[in-house]
Amino acid sequence: MDKTKTIAALFDFDGVVMDTESQYTIYWNGVGRKYHPKIENFGLLIKGQTLSQIYDRFFKGMDAEQAEITKGLDKFESEMEYEYVPGVVEFMKELRNNGVKIAIVTSSNEKKMSNVYSSHPELKGLVDRILTAEMFTRSKPAPDCFLLGAKVFDTVPENSVVFEDSFHGLQAGKSAGMLVVGLSTTNSKEAIKDKCDVVIPDFSNFTFSDLISLLNK
């Protein structure tokens, strides 16, 4: 850890700040059954990807289908329940009290996040920055989004801690050269333990001191 630089905590959103992944799985599994019935667990397959990535990979040239999916997704997101992952609010407040800079770094777009702000207007006050899909060209598993997170706080990867749940997000954090804390909210501990530095079920028993201990290892 570089003691001359700020410590940055970079949080993915879905499955890390808000417990939404099970809801998205329902929606995207339905999309998979309709358009790609031969692909099993479609909802799990696309986790951590932006809508553009999903379309480029699975719906390229299918303009009508993309429009239909986008319309359905917009409606679905407007009706979603946004509930905090246990302990995350308290943890963020503790980090800020100790001078840690906090950013939400998400593959979600601004339109989706506006739904979140309507449900939780206090969210913006819990963090210093919110970086959305519109702000970086390459999405997870590329490290660009997390490197941008370090850049906006004028810090370095070795002082940055990523909190992620998806395989693409965990890979992005590692590719950025950052310490990665995996949350077993979406995938099991066994499935992600070799892709991050430590696994936690939520933030109920994770503190600022734990974060500093990891950075000092």
DANOR-V62710 format. One record per backbone hydrogen bond with DSSP energy under -1.0 kcal/mol. CO is the residue of the C=O (numbers start at 1). NH is the residue of the N-H. If there is no record, write none. Layout:
co:CO nh:NH
co:CO nh:NH
This chain:
co:2 nh:5
co:7 nh:101
co:8 nh:161
co:9 nh:103
co:10 nh:163
co:11 nh:105
co:13 nh:16
co:13 nh:17
co:13 nh:18
co:17 nh:85
co:18 nh:15
co:18 nh:20
co:20 nh:24
co:21 nh:25
co:22 nh:26
co:23 nh:27
co:24 nh:28
co:25 nh:29
co:26 nh:30
co:27 nh:31
co:28 nh:32
co:29 nh:33
co:30 nh:34
co:31 nh:35
co:32 nh:36
co:36 nh:39
co:41 nh:45
co:42 nh:46
co:46 nh:49
co:50 nh:54
co:51 nh:55
co:52 nh:56
co:53 nh:57
co:54 nh:58
co:55 nh:59
co:59 nh:62
co:61 nh:63
co:62 nh:66
co:63 nh:67
co:64 nh:68
co:65 nh:69
co:66 nh:70
co:67 nh:71
co:68 nh:72
co:69 nh:73
co:70 nh:74
co:71 nh:75
co:72 nh:76
co:73 nh:77
co:74 nh:78
co:83 nh:19
co:85 nh:88
co:86 nh:203
co:87 nh:91
co:88 nh:92
co:89 nh:93
co:90 nh:94
co:91 nh:95
co:92 nh:96
co:93 nh:97
co:95 nh:100
co:96 nh:99
co:101 nh:9
co:102 nh:128
co:102 nh:129
co:103 nh:11
co:104 nh:131
co:108 nh:133
co:109 nh:113
co:110 nh:114
co:112 nh:116
co:113 nh:117
co:114 nh:118
co:115 nh:119
co:116 nh:120
co:120 nh:123
co:123 nh:126
co:129 nh:104
co:131 nh:106
co:132 nh:135
co:133 nh:136
co:139 nh:142
co:143 nh:147
co:144 nh:148
co:145 nh:149
co:146 nh:150
co:147 nh:151
co:148 nh:152
co:150 nh:155
co:151 nh:154
co:156 nh:159
co:157 nh:160
co:159 nh:8
co:160 nh:179
co:161 nh:10
co:162 nh:181
co:163 nh:12
co:164 nh:183
co:166 nh:170
co:167 nh:171
co:168 nh:172
co:169 nh:173
co:170 nh:174
co:171 nh:175
co:172 nh:176
co:173 nh:178
co:174 nh:177
co:179 nh:162
co:180 nh:197
co:180 nh:198
co:181 nh:164
co:182 nh:200
co:188 nh:192
co:189 nh:193
co:192 nh:195
co:198 nh:182
co:200 nh:184
co:203 nh:206
co:207 nh:211
co:208 nh:212
co:209 nh:213
co:210 nh:214
co:211 nh:215
co:212 nh:216
